[in-house]
């Protein structure tokens, strides 16, 4: 048996074929879709024009922030810390967005910036938290020097430095680490710092509406609210920004706490900014708006809804690996502690939990095109954990250093669902890369209709059924999936069916299909003598999968979402052909032992690889791993005192 969990940089033949299918089946837009894109483009152009007018000298005075004389408080930064960042700078290199650049004696702002994503992280200054992790005189001097260098050339930086979401991240970072920057600073640099904050707040007030849809538009409003609370004399600005912030929160956060993009990772990122904002409100004696508190509580509940038994969030629609310490930090602020409910959420995710087994299933349609830059063809896919181990896991979004695998990771074949004729149920849209904050993000085609339902089973189990029409226009078929987890959580029964959308079909050709079940790298599998698949998890638990209506095979796979890079894994695939209808049933059941399967050595190797801190060698060198923040305390950390 091949080693499981082996790191490798080349994508196996399966993913090479998937990437080729993604490219070859990029659809042209229909007339209705072209009209929709045109409307979005016109609206974005209108917002851009309005933003330019607001920033003009004629009307800019209306958005001018009050003169900043002092800082009243400094909000906490809840993101993970990497104390080695200062050593990295001292050694003459710096890494952002998966790319490391040699400085050769220059400032990070003076070197050739290798990518737009790299430039965004540099000009966002979120890396100040690493210098603040171990406050030393050298780190204070370094932080003041770099911030001062940026301020002196503020108006001459390239476009990425002045996009609303980057300006917002820079303001939040400067406010959170003002003590590092201003401790011991002379009067002139102190005044220059406050004046720059004032200018950036004025810019955001005029430009936040021009940010792309989604978190990129919400972040500037959070930054403006934080600035109003943290900068002395700006309190009245809170009354101006609060209605816009609440309206945007209510527009983006769904009734179940999910984000309109359906990306679980967005919830963590937003909470890492909203929680400090709530603390700032309390510290200034301002009661947090009810809508803000409600949104936070709902988002916390959604994180619990999406969390599997191993502590990670299900890998759907742009979610990669979960930094467990970051998730624990966020959930430590959850005072409501709403338990996950076994129902289909408004975000389109169903949760099944019985015994020690947890399943999260995607039964929702893709988000609107303007929010679909990270969305995936994952409809009716699921992930499953048994106790604290993952059994079935989607490939997940690759890390910053491995974005070349991004298109393949979004296809249906990278998820635990059915793929018809080698095509994704929701292909990428050709030629559309301008609607999203993430550089190069390409939206996916919408599904016209997705239906779903859930019900309790007589044995105490739970059943979820879903149907989508992603293949209707191309082949005339719809995909239906029903899964049932029994009351003990030790048996999962499933059925995948293809049928005509309106009536019975009969093709004159064979249309191949494949139902993928990707195993986590810590799991191993092999074929048994009876044609079933024997699966062993790293904790010694044994499962057996059998199927009828399709041929069961075990093939290579790639788990893309680990921070250390792609890991070799396996997948169980049910392959068959469809003549106009197909019906496949399958069962995954826990068994006591599997004598014929000995993968202990391979699983031990996979476990060691997943625990490693260093990224593998790659075409683009990754940044050092981030050290986890301490998330053990239940109480909210206190806001730091006045910066100077």
C-alpha positions in Angstrom: 0.0 0.0 0.0 1.3 3.5 -0.8 2.2 5.9 1.9 -0.6 8.1 2.9 -0.1 11.7 3.8 3.0 12.1 1.6 3.8 15.6 0.7 4.3 16.3 -3.0 4.3 19.3 -5.3 3.1 17.8 -8.5 -0.6 17.3 -8.9 -1.5 13.7 -9.7 -3.2 12.7 -12.9 -6.7 12.9 -11.4 -6.2 16.6 -10.6 -4.5 17.3 -13.9 -7.5 15.9 -15.6 -9.8 18.0 -13.4 -7.9 21.2 -14.1 -8.1 20.4 -17.8 -11.8 19.8 -17.5 -12.2 23.1 -15.7 -10.5 25.0 -18.5 -12.2 23.1 -21.4 -15.7 23.5 -20.0 -15.7 27.1 -19.0 -19.1 28.2 -20.3 -20.0 31.2 -22.3 -22.5 33.5 -20.7 -26.2 33.4 -21.7 -27.9 36.7 -22.8 -29.6 36.9 -19.4 -26.3 36.4 -17.6 -24.5 38.9 -19.7 -27.2 41.5 -18.9 -26.8 40.7 -15.2 -23.0 41.2 -15.5 -23.5 44.5 -17.4 -25.8 45.8 -14.7 -23.2 44.9 -12.0 -20.4 46.6 -14.0 -22.6 49.7 -14.5 -23.3 49.8 -10.8 -19.7 49.4 -9.9 -18.7 52.2 -12.4 -21.4 54.4 -10.8 -20.0 53.8 -7.3 -16.5 54.5 -8.5 -17.6 57.8 -10.0 -19.5 58.8 -6.9 -16.4 57.8 -4.8 -14.1 60.0 -7.0 -16.5 62.9 -6.6 -16.7 62.5 -2.8 -12.8 62.5 -2.7 -12.6 65.6 -4.9 -11.6 68.9 -3.3 -15.0 70.4 -4.0 -16.9 68.1 -1.7 -14.2 66.3 0.3 -14.7 68.8 3.2 -18.0 67.0 3.9 -16.1 63.8 4.7 -13.2 65.4 6.4 -12.4 63.7 9.7 -11.9 66.0 12.8 -8.3 66.8 13.6 -6.8 63.9 15.5 -5.1 65.2 18.7 -4.7 62.0 20.7 -5.7 58.3 21.0 -8.2 57.3 23.7 -7.7 53.6 23.5 -6.1 50.8 21.5 -8.2 47.7 20.6 -6.9 44.2 20.9 -5.7 42.2 18.0 -7.0 38.6 18.2 -5.1 37.3 15.2 -2.3 34.7 15.7 1.2 35.9 16.4 4.6 35.0 14.9 7.4 36.3 17.0 9.9 35.1 14.5 8.8 37.8 12.0 11.3 40.3 13.4 14.1 37.8 13.0 13.0 37.2 9.4 13.2 40.9 8.7 16.6 41.2 10.4 17.9 38.3 8.3 17.0 40.2 5.1 13.8 38.6 3.9 10.0 39.0 4.3 7.1 36.8 3.3 3.5 37.6 2.5 0.8 35.7 0.6 2.9 32.6 0.2 5.9 34.5 -1.4 9.2 35.4 0.3 11.3 38.3 -1.0 15.0 39.0 -0.3 15.3 42.6 0.8 19.1 43.0 0.0 19.4 45.9 2.4 16.2 47.7 1.2 13.0 48.4 3.0 10.0 46.1 2.2 8.4 49.1 0.5 11.4 49.5 -1.8 11.7 46.0 -3.3 9.9 44.8 -6.4 6.6 43.5 -5.1 6.0 40.0 -6.6 2.2 40.0 -6.7 -0.8 42.1 -5.9 -1.7 39.9 -3.0 1.8 40.4 -1.6 1.5 44.2 -1.9 -1.9 44.1 -0.2 -0.6 42.3 2.8 2.5 44.6 3.0 0.4 47.8 2.8 -2.2 46.5 5.2 0.3 46.4 8.0 -1.4 43.4 9.7 2.1 42.1 10.2 2.7 44.8 13.0 1.2 42.3 15.4 4.2 40.0 14.9 6.5 42.8 16.0 4.3 43.6 18.9 4.3 39.9 20.0 7.6 40.4 21.8 7.8 44.2 22.5 11.4 45.2 22.4 13.1 48.5 21.8 14.4 47.2 18.5 10.9 46.2 17.4 9.6 49.6 18.4 12.2 51.4 16.4 11.7 49.1 13.4 7.9 49.6 13.5 8.3 53.4 13.8 10.8 53.4 10.9 8.5 51.4 8.6 5.4 53.3 9.4 7.2 56.6 9.0 8.5 55.5 5.6 5.0 54.7 4.5 3.6 58.0 5.7 6.3 60.0 3.9 5.3 58.5 0.6 1.6 58.0 1.4 0.2 59.7 -1.7 2.7 58.0 -4.1 2.0 54.3 -3.3 0.6 52.1 -6.1 -3.1 51.2 -6.3 -3.2 48.2 -4.0 -2.2 50.5 -1.1 -5.3 52.7 -1.6 -8.1 50.2 -2.2 -10.7 50.6 0.5 -10.2 47.2 2.1 -6.4 47.7 2.3 -6.8 51.2 3.8 -9.2 49.7 6.4 -6.8 46.9 7.4 -4.0 49.5 7.7 -6.1 51.7 10.0 -7.2 48.8 12.2 -3.6 47.6 12.4 -2.2 51.0 13.3 -4.9 51.6 15.9 -4.4 48.1 17.5 -0.6 48.5 17.7 -0.3 52.2 18.3 1.6 51.6 21.5 4.3 49.8 19.5 4.5 52.7 17.0 4.2 55.7 19.3 6.0 54.5 22.5 8.8 56.9 22.9 8.1 58.7 19.6 9.0 62.4 19.2 6.3 65.0 18.8 6.7 65.3 15.0 6.3 61.5 14.1 3.5 61.3 16.6 1.7 64.2 14.9 2.4 62.7 11.4 0.9 59.4 12.5 -2.3 61.0 13.7 -2.6 63.2 10.6 -2.2 60.1 8.4 -5.0 58.4 10.3 -7.2 61.4 9.8 -6.4 61.4 6.1 -7.2 57.7 5.7 -10.4 58.0 7.7 -11.4 60.8 5.3 -10.6 58.6 2.3 -12.6 55.7 3.6 -15.6 57.9 4.4 -15.7 58.9 0.7 -14.7 55.5 -0.8 -16.1 52.6 1.2 -19.1 52.2 -1.2 -16.7 51.6 -4.0 -15.3 48.4 -2.4 -16.3 45.1 -3.9 -19.3 43.3 -2.5 -18.9 41.2 0.6 -16.3 41.5 3.4 -14.3 44.0 1.5 -17.1 46.5 1.8 -17.8 45.7 5.5 -14.2 46.0 6.6 -14.0 49.8 5.9 -17.1 50.4 8.0 -15.6 48.5 10.9 -12.4 50.5 10.5 -14.3 53.8 10.5 -16.2 52.7 13.6 -13.0 51.7 15.4 -11.4 55.0 14.5 -14.3 57.0 15.8 -14.0 55.2 19.2 -10.2 55.1 19.4 -9.2 58.6 18.3 -10.1 61.3 20.8 -12.5 63.9 19.4 -14.0 61.5 16.8 -16.9 60.3 18.9 -19.5 62.1 16.8 -18.3 60.2 13.7 -19.7 57.0 15.2 -23.2 58.3 14.7 -22.5 58.7 11.0 -20.9 55.3 10.4 -23.0 53.2 12.7 -26.2 53.1 10.5 -24.2 52.1 7.4 -22.3 49.4 9.4 -25.5 47.9 10.7 -27.2 48.0 7.3 -24.2 46.2 5.7 -24.1 43.6 8.5 -27.8 42.9 8.1 -27.3 42.6 4.3 -24.4 40.2 4.4 -25.1 38.1 7.5 -27.9 35.7 7.0 -30.6 34.8 9.5 -28.6 31.7 10.6 -25.3 33.6 11.0 -23.8 32.4 7.7 -22.2 34.9 5.3 -23.9 35.6 2.0 -20.8 34.3 0.2 -21.3 30.9 1.9 -17.6 30.8 2.8 -17.1 29.6 6.4 -13.7 31.3 6.5 -15.3 34.7 6.1 -17.1 34.3 9.5 -13.8 33.9 11.3 -12.2 36.9 9.6 -15.2 39.1 10.3 -15.4 38.0 14.0 -11.7 38.8 14.5 -12.6 42.4 13.6 -16.1 42.7 15.1 -15.2 41.4 18.5 -12.6 44.1 19.2 -15.0 46.6 17.9 -17.6 45.5 20.5 -14.9 45.7 23.2 -14.1 49.3 22.1 -17.8 50.2 22.4 -18.0 48.8 25.9 -14.7 50.5 26.9 -16.1 53.9 25.8 -19.3 53.4 27.6 -21.4 52.9 24.5 -23.9 50.1 24.5 -23.2 47.9 21.4 -26.1 48.1 18.9 -28.5 45.1 19.2 -28.0 44.3 15.5 -24.2 44.0 16.1 -24.7 41.7 19.0 -27.3 39.6 17.2 -25.0 39.2 14.2 -22.1 38.1 16.4 -24.2 35.6 18.3 -25.6 34.2 15.0 -22.1 33.9 13.4 -20.9 32.1 16.5 -23.7 29.6 16.2 -23.0 29.1 12.5 -19.3 28.3 13.3 -20.5 25.5 15.7 -23.0 24.3 13.1 -20.1 23.9 10.6 -17.6 22.4 13.0 -16.7 18.7 12.7 -15.5 16.3 15.3 -11.8 17.1 14.7 -12.4 20.7 15.6 -12.2 22.1 12.0 -14.8 23.7 9.9 -16.2 21.9 6.8 -14.3 22.7 3.7 -16.8 24.3 1.4 -16.8 27.4 -0.9 -13.4 28.7 -0.2 -12.7 27.2 3.2 -9.3 25.7 3.7 -7.7 24.3 6.8 -9.0 25.7 10.1 -6.4 27.2 12.4 -7.9 25.5 15.5 -6.3 28.0 17.9 -7.9 30.9 16.0 -11.3 29.3 16.1 -10.9 28.5 19.8 -10.0 32.2 20.4 -13.1 33.4 18.6 -15.5 30.9 20.2 -14.1 31.8 23.7 -16.1 35.1 23.2 -19.3 33.2 22.6 -21.5 34.0 25.5 -24.7 32.8 24.0 -23.3 29.3 23.2 -26.2 28.3 21.0 -25.9 24.6 20.3 -25.9 23.5 16.7 -29.4 22.5 15.4 -30.0 19.5 13.2 -31.7 21.3 10.5 -30.8 22.9 7.1 -29.6 26.4 7.8 -30.5 29.5 5.7 -26.9 29.3 4.4 -27.7 25.9 2.8 -25.7 23.6 5.1 -27.2 20.6 6.8 -25.7 19.1 9.9 -26.2 15.4 10.9 -24.9 14.3 14.3 -25.5 11.0 15.9 -23.3 9.1 18.4 -19.7 10.1 17.7 -20.3 10.9 14.0 -20.9 14.4 12.5 -21.7 15.1 8.9 -22.0 18.6 7.3 -23.6 18.6 3.8 -23.9 21.4 1.3 -27.5 21.5 0.1 -27.5 25.2 -1.1 -27.1 27.0 -4.3 -24.0 29.1 -5.2 -24.0 32.6 -3.9 -24.7 35.6 -6.2 -22.1 36.1 -8.9 -20.6 39.1 -7.2 -19.9 37.0 -4.1 -18.9 33.8 -5.9 -15.2 34.4 -6.4 -14.3 31.6 -4.0 -17.4 29.5 -4.4 -17.2 25.8 -5.4 -19.2 23.2 -7.3 -19.9 21.4 -4.0 -23.7 21.1 -4.2 -24.8 17.8 -2.4 -21.2 17.1 -1.2 -20.6 16.3 2.4 -17.8 15.8 5.0 -17.8 13.3 7.8 -15.9 12.9 11.0 -15.9 9.9 13.4 -15.0 10.9 16.9 -12.0 13.3 16.5 -10.9 12.0 13.1 -12.0 12.9 9.6 -13.3 10.1 7.4 -14.4 12.0 4.3 -13.0 15.4 3.5 -13.2 17.7 0.5 -9.9 18.8 -1.0 -10.4 22.3 0.4 -9.0 25.7 -0.7 -5.2 25.6 -1.1 -2.9 27.9 1.0 -1.4 31.1 -0.4 1.8 29.4 -1.6 -0.2 26.9 -3.7 -2.8 29.0 -5.6 -2.0 27.2 -8.8 -4.2 24.4 -7.6 -7.1 26.8 -6.9 -9.2 26.2 -10.0 -9.0 22.4 -9.6 -9.9 22.7 -5.9 -13.2 24.4 -6.8 -14.4 21.7 -9.2 -17.0 19.1 -8.2 -14.5 16.4 -8.6 -12.6 17.8 -5.6 -15.7 17.3 -3.4 -17.5 14.3 -2.1 -20.3 14.4 -4.7 -21.3 13.1 -8.1 -19.6 14.3 -11.2 -21.3 13.8 -14.6 -19.3 13.5 -17.8 -16.2 14.9 -16.1 -17.7 18.3 -15.7 -18.4 20.4 -12.6 -22.0 21.0 -11.6 -21.3 24.7 -11.5 -18.4 25.6 -13.9 -16.3 28.7 -13.6 -17.5 31.7 -15.6 -15.2 32.6 -18.5 -13.6 36.0 -18.6 -15.0 37.5 -15.4 -12.4 38.5 -12.9 -13.3 42.1 -12.0 -16.1 41.8 -9.4 -14.2 40.5 -6.5 -11.7 41.8 -3.9 -9.4 38.8 -4.3 -7.1 39.3 -7.3 -8.0 36.8 -10.1 -11.1 35.5 -8.4 -13.5 33.9 -10.9 -17.1 33.4 -10.1 -19.0 30.2 -10.8 -22.2 29.6 -12.8 -25.4 29.7 -10.7 -27.7 26.7 -10.3 -31.3 27.4 -11.4 -32.9 25.2 -8.8 -31.8 23.4 -5.6 -34.3 21.6 -3.4 -33.6 20.0 0.0 -35.4 18.6 3.0 -34.5 16.8 6.3 -36.5 14.5 8.5 -36.0 12.2 11.5 -35.7 8.5 10.9 -37.7 5.9 12.9 -34.5 4.4 14.4 -33.5 7.8 15.9 -31.4 8.7 12.9 -31.7 11.6 10.5 -32.2 11.8 6.8 -31.2 14.6 4.4 -32.3 14.7 0.7 -31.3 17.2 -1.9 -31.6 17.8 -5.7 -29.9 20.2 -8.1 -30.1 20.9 -11.8 -26.5 21.8 -12.5 -26.4 19.3 -15.4 -29.9 20.1 -16.8 -28.9 22.5 -19.6 -25.9 20.4 -20.7 -27.2 16.9 -20.5 -30.9 17.2 -19.4 -30.4 15.3 -16.1 -30.8 16.3 -12.4 -28.8 14.8 -9.5 -30.6 13.6 -6.4 -28.8 12.5 -3.2 -30.3 11.1 -0.1 -28.2 10.2 3.0 -29.3 8.7 6.2 -27.2 8.5 9.4 -28.6 5.9 11.9 -29.3 6.6 15.5 -26.0 5.2 16.7 -23.9 7.2 14.2 -22.2 3.9 13.1 -23.9 3.5 9.7 -24.4 5.9 6.8 -26.6 4.9 3.9 -26.7 6.9 0.7 -28.4 7.0 -2.7 -27.3 9.0 -5.7 -29.7 9.1 -8.7 -29.6 10.7 -12.1 -32.9 11.2 -14.0 -34.5 13.4 -16.6 -35.4 16.9 -15.5 -39.0 16.7 -16.9 -39.5 13.2 -18.3 -37.8 9.9 -18.7 -34.8 10.1 -21.0 -33.0 7.5 -23.1 -29.6 8.4 -24.6 -28.1 6.9 -27.7 -24.7 7.2 -26.0 -23.1 6.5 -22.7 -22.6 9.4 -20.3 -20.0 8.5 -17.6 -20.4 9.5 -14.0 -18.2 9.2 -10.9 -19.2 9.6 -7.3 -16.2 10.8 -5.3 -15.5 10.0 -1.6 -12.2 11.7 -0.7 -10.5 10.3 2.4 -8.5 12.5 4.7 -4.7 11.9 4.5 -4.8 10.4 8.0 -7.1 7.7 6.7 -6.1 4.7 4.6 -8.2 2.3 2.4 -7.9 -0.9 0.3 -10.2 -3.2 -1.6 -11.5 -6.2 0.2 -12.0 -9.6 -1.4 -15.8 -9.0 -1.7 -15.3 -5.8 -3.6 -16.0 -3.4 -0.7 -13.5 -0.8 0.6 -11.9 -1.2 4.0 -11.0 2.1 5.7 -8.9 2.6 8.8 -8.6 5.9 10.6 -5.5 7.1 12.5 -7.2 6.4 15.9 -7.7 2.8 14.9 -11.4 3.0 14.0 -12.4 0.7 11.1 -15.1 1.4 8.5 -16.3 -0.6 5.5 -17.9 0.9 2.4 -20.0 -1.1 -0.1 -22.0 0.0 -3.2 -24.4 -1.3 -5.8 -25.2 0.3 -9.2 -21.6 1.3 -9.9 -18.1 -0.1 -9.8 -16.2 0.7 -6.6 -12.5 1.6 -7.0 -9.8 3.2 -4.9 -7.8 5.9 -6.6 -5.3 8.6 -5.8 -6.3 12.0 -4.5 -4.8 15.2 -3.2 -5.7 17.0 0.0 -5.0 20.6 -0.9 -6.0 22.6 2.1 -3.2 21.9 4.6 -0.9 24.8 5.6 2.2 22.8 4.8 1.0 22.2 1.3 -0.8 19.5 -0.8 -0.8 16.0 0.8 -1.2 12.7 -1.0 -4.4 10.9 -0.1 -6.9 8.4 -1.4 -10.4 8.5 -2.6 -13.1 5.8 -3.1 -14.8 6.4 -6.4 -18.0 4.8 -7.7 -17.9 4.8 -11.5 -20.6 3.9 -14.0 -22.4 5.1 -17.1 -25.8 6.7 -17.5 -28.1 5.9 -20.4 -30.7 8.5 -19.3 -31.1 7.4 -15.7 -28.8 5.9 -13.0 -29.3 4.8 -9.4 -26.4 4.0 -7.1 -26.8 3.0 -3.4 -23.9 2.9 -1.0 -23.3 2.2 2.7 -20.5 3.2 5.0 -20.5 1.2 8.3 -18.3 1.0 11.3 -16.9 -2.5 11.9 -14.9 -3.9 14.9 -11.7 -4.8 13.1 -10.1 -5.1 9.7 -7.5 -7.8 9.9 -6.4 -7.4 6.3 -5.7 -3.7 6.5 -2.4 -2.6 8.2 -1.7 1.0 7.6 -0.4 2.0 11.0 3.0 3.0 9.7 1.6 5.1 6.9 -0.9 6.8 9.2 1.9 7.5 11.7 3.8 9.2 8.9 0.8 11.2 7.9 0.2 12.3 11.5 3.9 13.5 11.7 3.6 15.4 8.4 0.4 17.2 9.6 2.2 18.2 12.8 5.2 19.7 11.0 5.7 23.4 11.0 7.8 23.9 7.9 6.2 24.3 4.5 7.5 22.0 1.7 9.7 23.3 -1.0 7.6 24.8 -3.7 7.8 26.9 -6.8 6.9 29.8 -4.5 8.5 29.8 -1.1 6.0 30.0 1.7 6.3 32.3 4.7 7.2 30.8 8.1 4.3 29.2 9.9 2.3 31.5 12.3 2.6 30.6 16.0 -0.7 30.1 17.6 -2.2 32.7 20.0 -3.2 31.6 23.5 -6.9 30.9 23.4 -7.3 29.3 26.8 -8.9 32.2 28.6 -12.7 32.4 28.6 -12.8 36.1 29.5 -12.3 38.8 26.9 -8.8 40.3 27.1 -8.7 43.8 28.3 -8.3 46.7 25.9 -4.9 48.3 26.2 -4.5 51.7 27.7 -4.1 54.9 25.8 -1.3 54.5 23.3 0.9 57.3 24.6 
